[in-house]
């Protein structure tokens, strides 16, 4: 089969690889689309210490069931259209025993800790598969994983009907939070972003936009009648947004950390005290979040706009180049 492997940092090779052999408790998926994620860029640059080279990357995927292990449930049949929850949990640590498998102490992912979907086929466990409606195109379906991230962040925020929401960062994850917040009944969903390309895309999708090159706090106060946002989602993982977020909140508002910071970040903790602000983290998603993402997609008519590039696996060099110049792109899909 055709497979894109990272052999070493900054060295990608398209190979004719062995088709994965599945065990009795595994399912073989014929990949339709795989999305390039920021974590794939970290791997490309050699910034993920878990990765053992060579590796087939990609944990955002859609496809069809191609082969079923003999010990798998008869609920699956070849040709089933599915998305994949790529999380790999140990099942025995304290978070897992409490049912919080998504924050497992040894959490792994397909495409990082095992071979992923930048290939014609990938093997998965049956419990990782979620059937999707026939009305969802398989390219749009590949957005289920990042959409689940957005849904989990909104769930963590405790968003209530009519709440005014500000999202710092208008990349794919920021937009997924925006879609989830709007679906949950937010009265205002505003996205702050520096890229004019991404601001225009967000506006086309029906969201309020704030040019981050201007005075963001002034604009947020204008949009919220001088009160501040009920919820701020920090989705940029940038020093400037972590320092900015508390000042955009109303008293007793909530900030959710969606972006994963690689370095220590500055946060105005004095404001947290004096205005009784809440700050919480959000990591990936629960199984329920992923199921919700698969069910919600048909209702999100603007969701396909997040996909800015659909390329073949042979065009992987262009895909990674565009992804690394992210100010001019959103989600990039590779098709085997």
VOTIDO-585330 format. One record per residue (C-alpha): residue number from 0; residue in three letters; z, x, y. Coordinates in steps of 0.2 Angstrom, whole numbers, plus 5000, padded with zeros to 4 digits. Layout:
+-----+---------+------+------+------+
: num : residuo :   pz :   px :   py :
+-----+---------+------+------+------+
: NUM :     ALA :    Z :    X :    Y :
...
+-----+---------+------+------+------+
//
This chain:
+-----+---------+------+------+------+
: num : residuo :   pz :   px :   py :
+-----+---------+------+------+------+
:   0 :     UNK : 5000 : 5000 : 5000 :
:   1 :     UNK : 4998 : 5005 : 5018 :
:   2 :     UNK : 5015 : 5011 : 5026 :
:   3 :     UNK : 5020 : 5019 : 5042 :
:   4 :     UNK : 5033 : 5032 : 5039 :
:   5 :     UNK : 5043 : 5042 : 5051 :
:   6 :     UNK : 5043 : 5060 : 5043 :
:   7 :     UNK : 5054 : 5068 : 5057 :
:   8 :     UNK : 5058 : 5064 : 5075 :
:   9 :     UNK : 5043 : 5060 : 5085 :
:  10 :     UNK : 5032 : 5062 : 5069 :
:  11 :     UNK : 5024 : 5046 : 5062 :
:  12 :     UNK : 5012 : 5046 : 5048 :
:  13 :     UNK : 5002 : 5031 : 5041 :
:  14 :     UNK : 5002 : 5034 : 5022 :
:  15 :     UNK : 4995 : 5026 : 5006 :
:  16 :     UNK : 5012 : 5023 : 4998 :
:  17 :     UNK : 5019 : 5016 : 4982 :
:  18 :     UNK : 5021 : 4997 : 4982 :
:  19 :     UNK : 5040 : 4994 : 4981 :
:  20 :     UNK : 5046 : 4989 : 4963 :
:  21 :     UNK : 5059 : 4975 : 4964 :
:  22 :     UNK : 5074 : 4973 : 4953 :
:  23 :     UNK : 5079 : 4957 : 4944 :
:  24 :     UNK : 5089 : 4952 : 4959 :
:  25 :     UNK : 5076 : 4956 : 4973 :
:  26 :     UNK : 5061 : 4948 : 4981 :
:  27 :     UNK : 5045 : 4956 : 4987 :
:  28 :     UNK : 5039 : 4951 : 5004 :
:  29 :     UNK : 5021 : 4953 : 5009 :
:  30 :     UNK : 5023 : 4957 : 5028 :
:  31 :     UNK : 5014 : 4947 : 5041 :
:  32 :     UNK : 5021 : 4955 : 5057 :
:  33 :     UNK : 5034 : 4968 : 5061 :
:  34 :     UNK : 5042 : 4970 : 5079 :
:  35 :     UNK : 5045 : 4986 : 5087 :
:  36 :     UNK : 5063 : 4986 : 5093 :
:  37 :     UNK : 5073 : 4998 : 5104 :
:  38 :     UNK : 5082 : 5004 : 5089 :
:  39 :     UNK : 5065 : 5010 : 5082 :
:  40 :     UNK : 5063 : 5020 : 5098 :
:  41 :     UNK : 5080 : 5028 : 5095 :
:  42 :     UNK : 5075 : 5033 : 5078 :
:  43 :     UNK : 5058 : 5040 : 5084 :
:  44 :     UNK : 5067 : 5051 : 5096 :
:  45 :     UNK : 5080 : 5057 : 5082 :
:  46 :     UNK : 5095 : 5048 : 5090 :
:  47 :     UNK : 5101 : 5038 : 5075 :
:  48 :     UNK : 5112 : 5049 : 5064 :
:  49 :     UNK : 5112 : 5037 : 5050 :
:  50 :     UNK : 5093 : 5039 : 5047 :
:  51 :     UNK : 5087 : 5049 : 5032 :
:  52 :     UNK : 5069 : 5055 : 5034 :
:  53 :     UNK : 5056 : 5050 : 5028 :
:  54 :     UNK : 5059 : 5031 : 5032 :
:  55 :     UNK : 5049 : 5015 : 5035 :
:  56 :     UNK : 5056 : 5007 : 5050 :
:  57 :     UNK : 5056 : 4989 : 5056 :
:  58 :     UNK : 5070 : 4976 : 5054 :
:  59 :     UNK : 5061 : 4962 : 5064 :
:  60 :     UNK : 5049 : 4954 : 5052 :
:  61 :     UNK : 5040 : 4938 : 5045 :
:  62 :     UNK : 5030 : 4936 : 5030 :
:  63 :     UNK : 5027 : 4927 : 5013 :
:  64 :     UNK : 5036 : 4929 : 4996 :
:  65 :     UNK : 5024 : 4939 : 4985 :
:  66 :     UNK : 5035 : 4942 : 4969 :
:  67 :     UNK : 5052 : 4936 : 4963 :
:  68 :     UNK : 5065 : 4945 : 4952 :
:  69 :     UNK : 5069 : 4936 : 4936 :
:  70 :     UNK : 5087 : 4934 : 4941 :
:  71 :     UNK : 5084 : 4926 : 4958 :
:  72 :     UNK : 5087 : 4907 : 4961 :
:  73 :     UNK : 5072 : 4896 : 4957 :
:  74 :     UNK : 5073 : 4890 : 4976 :
:  75 :     UNK : 5060 : 4903 : 4980 :
:  76 :     UNK : 5041 : 4902 : 4975 :
:  77 :     UNK : 5027 : 4914 : 4979 :
:  78 :     UNK : 5019 : 4909 : 4996 :
:  79 :     UNK : 5035 : 4903 : 5004 :
:  80 :     UNK : 5034 : 4908 : 5023 :
:  81 :     UNK : 5050 : 4917 : 5028 :
:  82 :     UNK : 5060 : 4927 : 5040 :
:  83 :     UNK : 5072 : 4940 : 5035 :
:  84 :     UNK : 5090 : 4943 : 5040 :
:  85 :     UNK : 5090 : 4962 : 5039 :
:  86 :     UNK : 5109 : 4965 : 5039 :
:  87 :     UNK : 5117 : 4974 : 5024 :
:  88 :     UNK : 5136 : 4972 : 5023 :
:  89 :     UNK : 5148 : 4980 : 5011 :
:  90 :     UNK : 5158 : 4964 : 5007 :
:  91 :     UNK : 5174 : 4972 : 5004 :
:  92 :     UNK : 5181 : 4979 : 5021 :
:  93 :     UNK : 5193 : 4969 : 5032 :
:  94 :     UNK : 5179 : 4961 : 5043 :
:  95 :     UNK : 5169 : 4956 : 5028 :
:  96 :     UNK : 5184 : 4948 : 5019 :
:  97 :     UNK : 5187 : 4938 : 5035 :
:  98 :     UNK : 5169 : 4932 : 5034 :
:  99 :     UNK : 5163 : 4942 : 5048 :
: 100 :     UNK : 5150 : 4951 : 5039 :
: 101 :     UNK : 5140 : 4955 : 5054 :
: 102 :     UNK : 5153 : 4967 : 5060 :
: 103 :     UNK : 5156 : 4975 : 5044 :
: 104 :     UNK : 5164 : 4992 : 5045 :
: 105 :     UNK : 5149 : 5000 : 5036 :
: 106 :     UNK : 5135 : 4988 : 5043 :
: 107 :     UNK : 5118 : 4993 : 5038 :
: 108 :     UNK : 5100 : 4986 : 5042 :
: 109 :     UNK : 5084 : 4986 : 5033 :
: 110 :     UNK : 5072 : 4998 : 5042 :
: 111 :     UNK : 5087 : 5009 : 5047 :
: 112 :     UNK : 5097 : 5012 : 5031 :
: 113 :     UNK : 5083 : 5006 : 5019 :
: 114 :     UNK : 5064 : 5005 : 5020 :
: 115 :     UNK : 5058 : 4992 : 5032 :
: 116 :     UNK : 5043 : 4981 : 5037 :
: 117 :     UNK : 5030 : 4993 : 5045 :
: 118 :     UNK : 5021 : 4992 : 5028 :
: 119 :     UNK : 5011 : 4979 : 5018 :
: 120 :     UNK : 5026 : 4975 : 5007 :
: 121 :     UNK : 5045 : 4976 : 5008 :
: 122 :     UNK : 5059 : 4972 : 4996 :
: 123 :     UNK : 5074 : 4961 : 5001 :
: 124 :     UNK : 5088 : 4952 : 4993 :
: 125 :     UNK : 5086 : 4933 : 4991 :
: 126 :     UNK : 5101 : 4929 : 5002 :
: 127 :     UNK : 5092 : 4938 : 5017 :
: 128 :     UNK : 5078 : 4926 : 5016 :
: 129 :     UNK : 5076 : 4910 : 5027 :
: 130 :     UNK : 5062 : 4898 : 5025 :
: 131 :     UNK : 5053 : 4893 : 5041 :
: 132 :     UNK : 5043 : 4878 : 5046 :
: 133 :     UNK : 5024 : 4878 : 5043 :
: 134 :     UNK : 5022 : 4874 : 5061 :
: 135 :     UNK : 5029 : 4891 : 5067 :
: 136 :     UNK : 5015 : 4904 : 5067 :
: 137 :     UNK : 5020 : 4920 : 5058 :
: 138 :     UNK : 5018 : 4931 : 5074 :
: 139 :     UNK : 5031 : 4920 : 5083 :
: 140 :     UNK : 5042 : 4919 : 5067 :
: 141 :     UNK : 5044 : 4938 : 5069 :
: 142 :     UNK : 5055 : 4934 : 5084 :
: 143 :     UNK : 5068 : 4926 : 5074 :
: 144 :     UNK : 5079 : 4942 : 5073 :
: 145 :     UNK : 5080 : 4945 : 5092 :
: 146 :     UNK : 5082 : 4926 : 5095 :
: 147 :     UNK : 5097 : 4926 : 5083 :
: 148 :     UNK : 5104 : 4940 : 5094 :
: 149 :     UNK : 5102 : 4929 : 5109 :
: 150 :     UNK : 5110 : 4914 : 5100 :
: 151 :     UNK : 5125 : 4924 : 5095 :
: 152 :     UNK : 5128 : 4931 : 5113 :
: 153 :     UNK : 5127 : 4913 : 5119 :
: 154 :     UNK : 5139 : 4907 : 5106 :
: 155 :     UNK : 5151 : 4921 : 5110 :
: 156 :     UNK : 5151 : 4916 : 5128 :
: 157 :     UNK : 5157 : 4898 : 5125 :
: 158 :     UNK : 5144 : 4891 : 5137 :
: 159 :     UNK : 5146 : 4873 : 5142 :
: 160 :     UNK : 5134 : 4860 : 5148 :
: 161 :     UNK : 5128 : 4864 : 5166 :
: 162 :     UNK : 5135 : 4882 : 5166 :
: 163 :     UNK : 5126 : 4894 : 5178 :
: 164 :     UNK : 5120 : 4909 : 5169 :
: 165 :     UNK : 5114 : 4926 : 5175 :
: 166 :     UNK : 5106 : 4939 : 5163 :
: 167 :     UNK : 5105 : 4957 : 5168 :
: 168 :     UNK : 5089 : 4964 : 5160 :
: 169 :     UNK : 5073 : 4955 : 5157 :
: 170 :     UNK : 5067 : 4964 : 5142 :
: 171 :     UNK : 5065 : 4955 : 5125 :
: 172 :     UNK : 5083 : 4953 : 5122 :
: 173 :     UNK : 5087 : 4947 : 5139 :
: 174 :     UNK : 5074 : 4934 : 5137 :
: 175 :     UNK : 5080 : 4928 : 5120 :
: 176 :     UNK : 5097 : 4926 : 5128 :
: 177 :     UNK : 5089 : 4916 : 5142 :
: 178 :     UNK : 5080 : 4904 : 5129 :
: 179 :     UNK : 5096 : 4902 : 5120 :
: 180 :     UNK : 5106 : 4898 : 5135 :
: 181 :     UNK : 5093 : 4885 : 5141 :
: 182 :     UNK : 5093 : 4877 : 5124 :
: 183 :     UNK : 5112 : 4876 : 5125 :
: 184 :     UNK : 5112 : 4866 : 5141 :
: 185 :     UNK : 5114 : 4879 : 5155 :
: 186 :     UNK : 5111 : 4872 : 5172 :
: 187 :     UNK : 5104 : 4888 : 5179 :
: 188 :     UNK : 5097 : 4903 : 5169 :
: 189 :     UNK : 5093 : 4917 : 5181 :
: 190 :     UNK : 5086 : 4934 : 5175 :
: 191 :     UNK : 5089 : 4950 : 5186 :
: 192 :     UNK : 5076 : 4964 : 5182 :
: 193 :     UNK : 5068 : 4978 : 5191 :
: 194 :     UNK : 5050 : 4978 : 5183 :
: 195 :     UNK : 5038 : 4966 : 5192 :
: 196 :     UNK : 5029 : 4964 : 5176 :
: 197 :     UNK : 5044 : 4957 : 5167 :
: 198 :     UNK : 5049 : 4947 : 5182 :
: 199 :     UNK : 5033 : 4938 : 5182 :
: 200 :     UNK : 5033 : 4935 : 5164 :
: 201 :     UNK : 5051 : 4927 : 5165 :
: 202 :     UNK : 5045 : 4916 : 5179 :
: 203 :     UNK : 5030 : 4910 : 5169 :
: 204 :     UNK : 5042 : 4906 : 5155 :
: 205 :     UNK : 5052 : 4894 : 5167 :
: 206 :     UNK : 5067 : 4905 : 5172 :
: 207 :     UNK : 5074 : 4909 : 5189 :
: 208 :     UNK : 5071 : 4927 : 5193 :
: 209 :     UNK : 5080 : 4940 : 5204 :
: 210 :     UNK : 5072 : 4956 : 5209 :
: 211 :     UNK : 5085 : 4969 : 5205 :
: 212 :     UNK : 5078 : 4981 : 5218 :
: 213 :     UNK : 5086 : 4969 : 5231 :
: 214 :     UNK : 5104 : 4963 : 5234 :
: 215 :     UNK : 5108 : 4954 : 5217 :
: 216 :     UNK : 5125 : 4948 : 5222 :
: 217 :     UNK : 5119 : 4940 : 5237 :
: 218 :     UNK : 5105 : 4931 : 5227 :
: 219 :     UNK : 5118 : 4925 : 5214 :
: 220 :     UNK : 5129 : 4918 : 5227 :
: 221 :     UNK : 5115 : 4909 : 5235 :
: 222 :     UNK : 5110 : 4901 : 5218 :
: 223 :     UNK : 5128 : 4896 : 5214 :
: 224 :     UNK : 5133 : 4889 : 5231 :
: 225 :     UNK : 5144 : 4905 : 5235 :
: 226 :     UNK : 5154 : 4903 : 5219 :
: 227 :     UNK : 5147 : 4915 : 5207 :
: 228 :     UNK : 5140 : 4914 : 5189 :
: 229 :     UNK : 5150 : 4905 : 5176 :
: 230 :     UNK : 5143 : 4918 : 5163 :
: 231 :     UNK : 5134 : 4935 : 5165 :
: 232 :     UNK : 5126 : 4943 : 5150 :
: 233 :     UNK : 5124 : 4962 : 5152 :
: 234 :     UNK : 5108 : 4965 : 5142 :
: 235 :     UNK : 5101 : 4981 : 5150 :
: 236 :     UNK : 5114 : 4993 : 5143 :
: 237 :     UNK : 5113 : 5002 : 5160 :
: 238 :     UNK : 5126 : 5010 : 5170 :
: 239 :     UNK : 5121 : 5000 : 5186 :
: 240 :     UNK : 5122 : 4983 : 5177 :
: 241 :     UNK : 5139 : 4987 : 5169 :
: 242 :     UNK : 5146 : 4991 : 5186 :
: 243 :     UNK : 5138 : 4976 : 5194 :
: 244 :     UNK : 5142 : 4962 : 5182 :
: 245 :     UNK : 5160 : 4958 : 5187 :
: 246 :     UNK : 5155 : 4956 : 5205 :
: 247 :     UNK : 5143 : 4942 : 5200 :
: 248 :     UNK : 5155 : 4931 : 5191 :
: 249 :     UNK : 5166 : 4917 : 5198 :
: 250 :     UNK : 5184 : 4918 : 5196 :
: 251 :     UNK : 5189 : 4916 : 5178 :
: 252 :     UNK : 5171 : 4919 : 5173 :
: 253 :     UNK : 5165 : 4927 : 5157 :
: 254 :     UNK : 5154 : 4943 : 5155 :
: 255 :     UNK : 5146 : 4946 : 5138 :
: 256 :     UNK : 5141 : 4964 : 5133 :
: 257 :     UNK : 5124 : 4961 : 5124 :
: 258 :     UNK : 5116 : 4978 : 5127 :
: 259 :     UNK : 5123 : 4993 : 5117 :
: 260 :     UNK : 5128 : 5007 : 5128 :
: 261 :     UNK : 5126 : 5025 : 5121 :
: 262 :     UNK : 5137 : 5032 : 5135 :
: 263 :     UNK : 5154 : 5027 : 5143 :
: 264 :     UNK : 5151 : 5015 : 5157 :
: 265 :     UNK : 5160 : 5010 : 5173 :
: 266 :     UNK : 5167 : 4993 : 5174 :
: 267 :     UNK : 5177 : 4986 : 5189 :
: 268 :     UNK : 5193 : 4982 : 5179 :
: 269 :     UNK : 5203 : 4978 : 5195 :
: 270 :     UNK : 5192 : 4962 : 5197 :
: 271 :     UNK : 5195 : 4958 : 5179 :
: 272 :     UNK : 5214 : 4958 : 5183 :
: 273 :     UNK : 5214 : 4949 : 5200 :
: 274 :     UNK : 5201 : 4936 : 5196 :
: 275 :     UNK : 5206 : 4934 : 5178 :
: 276 :     UNK : 5189 : 4938 : 5171 :
: 277 :     UNK : 5184 : 4938 : 5153 :
: 278 :     UNK : 5174 : 4952 : 5145 :
: 279 :     UNK : 5168 : 4951 : 5127 :
: 280 :     UNK : 5156 : 4960 : 5116 :
: 281 :     UNK : 5142 : 4953 : 5105 :
: 282 :     UNK : 5135 : 4962 : 5090 :
: 283 :     UNK : 5119 : 4956 : 5081 :
: 284 :     UNK : 5122 : 4939 : 5074 :
: 285 :     UNK : 5130 : 4929 : 5060 :
: 286 :     UNK : 5120 : 4920 : 5046 :
: 287 :     UNK : 5123 : 4904 : 5055 :
: 288 :     UNK : 5115 : 4911 : 5071 :
: 289 :     UNK : 5100 : 4917 : 5061 :
: 290 :     UNK : 5097 : 4900 : 5053 :
: 291 :     UNK : 5099 : 4892 : 5070 :
: 292 :     UNK : 5085 : 4904 : 5077 :
: 293 :     UNK : 5073 : 4899 : 5063 :
: 294 :     UNK : 5076 : 4880 : 5066 :
: 295 :     UNK : 5075 : 4882 : 5085 :
: 296 :     UNK : 5059 : 4891 : 5087 :
: 297 :     UNK : 5047 : 4876 : 5086 :
: 298 :     UNK : 5056 : 4868 : 5101 :
: 299 :     UNK : 5054 : 4884 : 5112 :
: 300 :     UNK : 5036 : 4881 : 5118 :
: 301 :     UNK : 5036 : 4897 : 5129 :
: 302 :     UNK : 5043 : 4908 : 5116 :
: 303 :     UNK : 5026 : 4916 : 5111 :
: 304 :     UNK : 5024 : 4922 : 5128 :
: 305 :     UNK : 5037 : 4936 : 5124 :
: 306 :     UNK : 5024 : 4944 : 5113 :
: 307 :     UNK : 5013 : 4955 : 5124 :
: 308 :     UNK : 5004 : 4965 : 5111 :
: 309 :     UNK : 4998 : 4962 : 5093 :
: 310 :     UNK : 4992 : 4978 : 5085 :
: 311 :     UNK : 4987 : 4983 : 5068 :
: 312 :     UNK : 4997 : 4996 : 5059 :
: 313 :     UNK : 4983 : 5008 : 5062 :
: 314 :     UNK : 4986 : 5006 : 5081 :
: 315 :     UNK : 5005 : 5011 : 5079 :
: 316 :     UNK : 5003 : 5026 : 5091 :
: 317 :     UNK : 4997 : 5014 : 5105 :
: 318 :     UNK : 5012 : 5002 : 5100 :
: 319 :     UNK : 5025 : 5016 : 5102 :
: 320 :     UNK : 5017 : 5023 : 5118 :
: 321 :     UNK : 5017 : 5006 : 5126 :
: 322 :     UNK : 5035 : 5002 : 5120 :
: 323 :     UNK : 5041 : 5018 : 5128 :
: 324 :     UNK : 5033 : 5013 : 5144 :
: 325 :     UNK : 5043 : 4997 : 5142 :
: 326 :     UNK : 5041 : 4991 : 5160 :
: 327 :     UNK : 5024 : 4985 : 5156 :
: 328 :     UNK : 5027 : 4976 : 5140 :
: 329 :     UNK : 5039 : 4964 : 5131 :
: 330 :     UNK : 5038 : 4962 : 5112 :
: 331 :     UNK : 5025 : 4973 : 5103 :
: 332 :     UNK : 5021 : 4967 : 5085 :
: 333 :     UNK : 5012 : 4978 : 5072 :
: 334 :     UNK : 5002 : 4969 : 5058 :
: 335 :     UNK : 4999 : 4978 : 5041 :
+-----+---------+------+------+------+
//
